Amino acid sequence: MKVKQIAITTEFIKLDSFLKFAGVCETGGEAKILIQEGLVSVEGETCTMRGKKLYPGMTVQVADDETQYEVIGGVR
């Protein structure tokens, strides 16, 4: 499995925004569908909350994607 680190410059980022920012999907609508269909995992657990706050050190995975995305950076 490939790990791709995605740097943020804020304290946290919401899951739907993160998927767009990381280039997993092109629009917020696509992100919403992926999340609602249970195809996104945060820290290994399926997450259906679009507004889930992601902090540095957390990981995200999308079904059928060989890449695990790790949130890095941020201001604490």
C-alpha positions as CSV (number, residue, x, y, z in Angstrom):
1,M,0.0,0.0,0.0
2,K,1.3,3.5,-0.9
3,V,1.1,6.3,1.6
4,K,0.6,9.8,0.4
5,Q,1.1,12.6,2.9
6,I,-1.2,15.6,2.5
7,A,-0.1,18.8,4.3
8,I,-2.6,21.2,5.7
9,T,-2.0,24.7,7.0
10,T,-4.9,24.8,9.4
11,E,-5.6,23.1,12.7
12,F,-8.0,20.6,11.0
13,I,-9.7,20.0,7.8
14,K,-13.2,18.5,7.2
15,L,-13.3,15.1,5.5
16,D,-15.2,16.2,2.4
17,S,-12.8,19.1,1.9
18,F,-9.8,16.8,2.5
19,L,-10.9,14.4,-0.3
20,K,-11.1,17.3,-2.7
21,F,-7.8,18.9,-1.5
22,A,-6.0,15.5,-1.8
23,G,-7.2,15.1,-5.3
24,V,-9.3,12.0,-4.6
25,C,-12.3,13.6,-6.2
26,E,-12.9,16.7,-8.3
27,T,-16.0,18.1,-6.6
28,G,-17.6,18.3,-3.2
29,G,-20.5,16.5,-4.6
30,E,-18.3,13.5,-5.5
31,A,-16.8,13.6,-2.0
32,K,-20.3,13.6,-0.5
33,I,-21.4,10.5,-2.5
34,L,-18.2,8.6,-1.6
35,I,-18.7,9.4,2.1
36,Q,-22.5,8.7,2.2
37,E,-22.0,5.3,0.4
38,G,-19.6,4.2,3.2
39,L,-16.6,4.0,0.9
40,V,-14.3,6.2,3.1
41,S,-12.4,5.0,6.2
42,V,-10.8,7.3,8.8
43,E,-8.3,5.7,11.1
44,G,-9.4,2.3,9.8
45,E,-13.1,2.8,10.6
46,T,-15.9,3.5,8.0
47,C,-16.9,7.2,8.3
48,T,-20.2,8.6,6.9
49,M,-19.8,12.1,8.4
50,R,-18.9,14.7,5.8
51,G,-17.9,17.2,8.4
52,K,-15.6,14.8,10.3
53,K,-12.6,16.9,11.5
54,L,-9.3,15.5,10.4
55,Y,-6.1,16.4,12.4
56,P,-2.5,15.9,11.6
57,G,-1.5,12.2,12.1
58,M,-4.9,10.9,11.0
59,T,-5.2,8.6,8.0
60,V,-7.9,8.3,5.3
61,Q,-8.5,5.5,2.8
62,V,-11.0,5.2,0.0
63,A,-12.3,1.8,-1.1
64,D,-10.6,0.5,-4.3
65,D,-7.8,3.0,-3.9
66,E,-4.4,1.5,-3.1
67,T,-3.3,4.7,-1.5
68,Q,-3.6,5.6,2.2
69,Y,-3.7,9.4,2.8
70,E,-2.0,10.8,5.9
71,V,-2.8,14.3,7.1
72,I,0.3,16.2,8.1
73,G,1.2,19.7,9.2
74,G,-1.4,22.0,10.7
75,V,-1.2,24.5,13.5
76,R,-2.0,23.3,17.1
